[in-house]
Structure formats: C-alpha cells, structure tokens
Amino acid sequence: MHGTAFVAKISSWKFVPVVVLHGAETHIKEDIIRGLARKVLGEDEDDRLDLIRYAGKETDLKTVRDDLLTVSMFSSARMIVVDDADDFVTNHRAGLEEYFDKPSRVSLLVLAVKSWPKTTRLAKKLPDVGQDVDCGELAGAVLHRWLADQATERAAKQLSRDAAPLMVERAGQGLGLLSQEIDKLIAYVGDRDKIGVEDVRAVVGGWRAETTWEMLNAVRDNRPGEALAALDKLLAAGEPAPKLLGGINYVFRKLAYATERSRGGKPLRVAMKEAGVFPRDVDACEQYLRRIGRARAESILTLLSRADSNLKGGSRTSDRLQLEQLLLGLGGALPVP
C-alpha cells in the first residue's frame, strides 16, 4: 500500500507492533507518523511524552528496545520512531529479528528507511508482526490525483485537470513543496471554488518559472526579441542552462510528437491533444506549427537533441549562444537544419 492511501485509511488502522515506512518521500512519512501517533497515543499533541524519536545513526537497539518495553504510568502505550534507520537496520539486523519474534504488544516501533528489500529474513518476518508502507515518490496521473484530493480535502476546492500537471511542471514532484503550493493556491483563490491554470501560473514557481513560460510563449508567437530578453534575464539570475533546456523540451517535444502523429492523416488539433498540449494552448500552438511549416516542425526533435548534446560537452560554443540558437531555430528565425 502506498503511504497516501495509508494516510486516508489511518482512522480504521488496527494496531500492529511494527510499521516500516520505506521510500524517499519524507512528507508522506511525516503524515503517517502524525496519524499513527494520534491513533496510538491519543489526540492530545501538546504533552505527548510517549512519542520518542531517535536518529538511526546515533542510537542502538538496546536503547530502542528498552523504551518499547517500558510504558509510563501515565499512558497505556508508547511509540518509538527511528528516523533514517537504514544503518540502524543493517547494524542490528539479528537483534531486530529477535524482537520481531517477540515484540511488545502495547508499544509501536516505526522504522523509517529509504530501502526495504523484501528478500531479507527481517522483511519476511514483518508480515507476522506488522506491515510495510511504500513512501516512494508519486508521478503522473497518481500524483495529479493526489493534488486534486488535497485541494478538496483541505478547502473543498476543485483543482482543474490542467492545473495539476502544471503544478508539477513548475514545482517538481516533491510532495512537501507541492503541499505548500496547494496551501498558497487555496489562500490565493479565496472564496472561489475552483483552482485553474492561471492561478497556478500566478502563484506556483515564482518569477523564474513565469519568465520561462513567457520565453516559450514568445518563441511560439513569433516574438524572438522578447524570447531572447527573457533568456538573458534567466541566465543573469543564475538559472542553469540544462534546467532551461528541460523547460523548452517539455513544451516543444509535445509539438514534435503532434507533428509526427499528424503525418499519418490525423487532424492536427486532435494530434496536439493526444500529445498532451494544454487545451487552452491548442489554438496558439496550431498557429505556430502552421507558421513555421512542416519541414521545420519535423526538425524540432533534431534541434532539441542537438542542443542537449552540445550542452553536455558536444560543442565549445557557450551555453548562452547554444540556447539563443535553439530558441531562434524553434521560432523560425534560422534555416531549417
């Protein structure tokens, strides 16, 4: 079970002595730990003395085990969390196997690790004494659904279909940062029920993301001077060339794929939607592709691939000049390669 599903069902969770949280997504781990603490120790978080956390690299199994087996007179349960516990598990594997055979039945041990190979003896013992929860990163439609659910659960807001992928494009896949961006959007839209693409563009990612978007729109809309000015502003602010190329790729690869699909006779607008072009951008992108012509449209992938190779050391030309040539080539101001 993934951690996002576990959090949703934590109110009906039945106590087990051991829970292993594995994966790189610390935001979900923290959500689960808070939920388990409420479930095991009660709702009062102000004086929660029976929740103890240890750093995995700085503790030992005897300390953890003693705490698990000692319940205070003021509480009927105790919860021990070992953070960054990969080394702890490696160093105390035999002792943990013994504990799994005879755990405390009133205290909860939570091991937060990055990796939990299912082939080890310890992992094979876990189902008899507890459970593991996948806290890996989300991606694609699953991540978009999580964002929409968060907006609904926190403030009864509807996140539009196009807003979720745009949030990921601008803020990345980390749930911690995305969670903060959801809160910012909720505050920004106020009494409105829906969060749309324009709201995301206004709030998420800051001026660098907005300037990158303006640069790409300028290329598309045949405003090369504005595109180069935006590029200059981004480079002067220290934006890495590979990161800027990633943004260019995100937009123009979709148009390249749409061009390829249309070669088989599929209507261009249909091809663009299938390639993932935002519905609100279809008209402008159709005008762009018709303006630059089929030969140049079919060379988009070549231009992007060449720029990627050159930025990785395939050319002695400066990163700035490489990106300038790419923008001018995509916009139709340079000969077709």
Summary of the structure (lengths in Angstrom):
residues: 337
radius of gyration: 25.9
end to end distance: 49.5
largest distance: 80.8
contacts: 1003
relative contact order: 0.08
helix: 63%
strand: 10%
